[in-house]
């Protein structure tokens, strides 16, 4: 697994969200962009993380941030997740893992003593020019907005 680091250029990506709308890195030029990768929609920790970002969404907007969630789920599953929790930001359905692999967040994981390949919960903060400012790999789902905004 090769994760990008602060100072790297963010990979040019494109993927559809829960509504079938295409999103590309270039769409966010001139804004700060938070890209948070989570293993699976509507699971406990992922829900806590997404809802924490939702509850602090106005803080992000006030600071000129856009937010994108990314998981390997289908558009339909992402749509149900966004609807159920009233999530105000796009959730990319990266079923072929092209965005996930471009950011280097897919690789070996250990869970309950079992080793397998999966998505590593990671958040990237990308500046207005497409450069990664910060990588958060130790995500605290209940206070993730504060981790990102350094509150």
PyMOL commands that set and color helices and strands:
alter all, ss='L'
color gray80, all
select helices_A, chain A and resi 25-28+44-55+57-62+75-84+98-102+141-149
alter helices_A, ss='H'
color red, helices_A
select strands_A, chain A and resi 14-16+22-24+32-37+65-71+90-93+106-111+114-119+122-126+132-136
alter strands_A, ss='S'
color yellow, strands_A
deselect
rebuild
show_as cartoon
